């Protein structure tokens, strides 16, 4: 088992590494640069060439059954699921075969609405301690699921 982190804008890198250390699991933080190497002996920084989907493509090419990916990128989560892995976002929402279709459809609809100018403003509520706790709980559940 390996934990892959889509690391460029991930607010829970340190938390994910701590959970992985408890489970003695290798971690790959994948980004296009700008991050410092993690202090954990379980974690490796993978720097990919710059490009819109370079980190996503690297993760999708390397992830497989029994692995977990931390990402807020819904198309990447879908690719991970299709490779037999599990995926979770930084707020603790696990993606699975039952919900990924609806999540992708909603994402695409919102993108189309924004492109058409039908939605103004942006972003959601600020990241909270509740979100962080939900992430830690959700990731722990996925680790236990993989180990069964």
Helices and strands as residue ranges (DSSP letters): E 2-6, H 13-22, E 26-31, E 43-47, H 54-62, E 68-70, H 74-82, E 86-88, E 94-95, H 100-115, H 129-147
